[in-house]
């Protein structure tokens, strides 16, 4: 079976990751454009960010799949040859970290829960790679910020760091956005 290309694009907030990822896929000549959105409009700032992303994609013919958790549930909607943008890993992780919060048992406090979610995610990415032509994963760099963290934030930082390393291992390209400039850490220039 022919596998697609996996690209991970990371960087700080407002570094141009999403815009670069969109151009990367819209510049390709063939394939259905699919946007997997992990954001939840839980406050005014997030609603504005989501609205801006929708506006940015308006001129292209994107199929949007709202998938804030359980990324594997997006698999049945993908078709061979799709050009897929998943935005973003860090938002997905925050959603999964607190899955079950309303019932009093968030994932972050259930033994083995985050490990299972990481395993499922990596498996899902490999499954997507078997179907789609190009999967672009956007993620925020959150490891270089404050020196001291609370317990849950530290768990989040460690988990996203581990996921970044594992995804970069399986990715064909790893790109860091810095001030709107793509820095290629792995793979050929796109």
Protein Blocks (a to p, Z undefined) as FASTA:
>chain_A
ZZddddddeddehilmmmmmmmmmmmpmbdcdddddfbdcfbfklmmmmmmmmmmmmmpc
cdddddfbhkllmmmmpcehiacddddfklmmmmmmmgoklnopafklgghklmmmmmmm
mmmmmmmmmmmmbdcdddddfklmcfbdcfklmmmmmmmmmmmmmmmmmpmbdcddeehi
acdfbdcdZZ
